[in-house]
Amino acid sequence: MKMLRLPRSKVRLGQAVPWNVYEQSGTLLLRRGNVVYNEHQLELLLKRGAYVDAQELVAGRDDVVAPAPAAVVRQHNLFDLWDQTTEKLHRIAADVSAHAGFAAQLERFVLEIVALVDRNPEIAIYRAVRQESAKAFYYGYSHSVHTAMMSILLSRHLGWEQQRMLVLVRAALTMNLSILELQGQMASQDVPMRERQRIEIHAHPVESVRMLQAAGVADSEWLQTVAQHHERTDGSGYPHCSTDVAEIAVALRVCDVLMAKISPRILRPALSPQEAARHLFREDKGGPLSTAMIQVLGIHPPGDFVRLASGELAVVVQRTGNVRAPIVATITDSGGHASSHTLRRDSAEPAYAIIGNATGAGLLARLPPERFYGFAEVVVSTAPSA
């Protein structure tokens, strides 16, 4: 059987795949008749090296598949639900001035984000740390969602009341309202910031507040937080070089800056969580909020790719009471060879202690994150036809 690499264009999202899909080695990845539901799943499939029988592919033999089952039953897991948040924010933010119900729509979305974090904060952090499949042109929206997620965790760590936390989350989702599309453009470009872009960036806190007010937002703390989220108490921030900055605005800036540092751009790779935390700590001069952020995430947050004393490579999946010793899930054996199953290790045990960050994250990127959290790796289950 001659194998050809599967072209992305041949896969129709939401429809049964008409061929068996294999790794180059011949290992079956996806059985004929299963469904790839979204771009994230397709990206994972292609990254693992997807191949099909050349005769089936070249002949375009969509008829080789048995008739589609009468019903397709799929249980969305938390990764799927998080994947949908970027597009949801995109829809809410589109032409804000035309949405008479903008504030109400956003409030429902805020509560949805809070509920997702509550269901499993480890998965929420994992997604922010591991962004290999993120689309650069959507960066503005995904960054806002990640910052909102981090705002929830930070405000709870600080013991803030629910209403104050919700203000912070609303501000995180709308702080860049005027530059959401520009952020995607800048994340995709391979040249430094242009002067026109710099001017828009400098003005965006003021312009975002104006847009919120035009959409009917009157909450003074929400508006002030957006207005001040790039100000610094030493007067070095923008747009007004203010020194009288509300604590909630400082908290938003800390979340914003950290999430930006661990997010990749075309022009530069993402910083590791450890590098990002060090940069933030220095920039914030060891302030209480940057310190709290490090305490929230731990030294090795969920999603961090690490090497263990056992020789295994693993991904962090769960924080513990020890910021230096999280729970990890292995992806290789002690010889560094990829393993077909995942074992959970407590890195507080000397035999499995984290001895450093691992390289070669491409190996990790080819594995579905559902595997590390006990979700089924099969993309679809089908109900038998009547």
C-alpha positions, 0 to 999 in steps of 0.5 A: 500500500502506497501512502501519501500525506493527507492534505488539509483540504481533503478533511471536511470538518464535521463529516465522516472521514472516508479513509483510514488515517495512519502515522508514517509508521503504519500505526492507525490514527483515525478509523474510517467513518470517524469525525474531525469536529474542529480545527484544533483536532485537525491540527493535532491529527496533521501534526502527528503525520497523517497518511492515507492510502494513495489509491483512495486519496488520489481517486477521491474515493469518498464512496469507500466509506460505509454510509454515515451512522444514523446518529453521531454522539459526542460528549464535548470535554473541557478542551472543546468548550475552552476552544469555543471561547475565542470565537464566542468573544470574537462574535460578542466584540464584533461591531460593539456599537451595534449591539444594544445588548452588548453588556448582557452578552458579555456578562453571560460570557463572563459567567461561562468563563468563571464556570469553566475555570471552576470545573478544572482550573488545571486545564484552564492553565494548561491551555494558556501555557501550551499554545502551539496550535493557536492561530496568530490572527485570533491572538487578540481574542485568545489573549483576552480569554487567557487573561480573564482566566488568570484574573479569576485565579489571581483574585481568588488567591487574593481573597477578593469578593465575587463582585470585585473578581467579576469586574476584573474579568469584565475588564480583562475581556474588554481591555483591548476592545479597540485593538483586537484585530490589530493584535492578531495582525501584529502577532502574525507579522515578521517585522517589528511594530510599525509607527502607526501600530505603536500609536494605536497601541498607546491610545487603546486604553482610552479608545476601549473605554470610549467604545464601552461607554458607547455600548452602554457600559456605565460601571465606573470601576470597570471603565477605570480598570480598562483605562489604567491597565497599562499605567504604573505606580512609578509613572512609567506606564501609559497613556497618561503616565499616572502614579495613582493607579487602582489595585484592580488595574495593577492586577489586570496589568500583571495578568495581561503581561504574564499571559503575553509573555508566554504566548508565541508570535511569528516574530518571537517564540513564547517565553517559558513560564519560568522566564516570564515570571522572572521578567514580570517580577523584575518589571514589577520590582517584586510587587505583591501582585507579581509575587501572588501570580507566581504563587498561583501558578507555581514554579512549574504550572500545568502545561510545562514540559519537564524532565524528571530524575527518572529520565522520563519526559513529562507534562505538568498537569496539576498544581499541589501545595508545593509550588516546586513539586506538581503532579506530572504525566509522562510521555516517554519512558526512562530512555526518552522513547515515546510511550503509548500510555501515560503515567502520573508521577508525583514530582515531590518523590525524589525518583520523579523530581523535576530536574529541568525543562525539557526540549523538543516540545514537538513531541508533546504537541503531537499528543492530544491534551485530553490524554493527560486528563483522562478524557477519551482520545477517540474524537467521536463515538457513533451510535449504531444505526437502527 
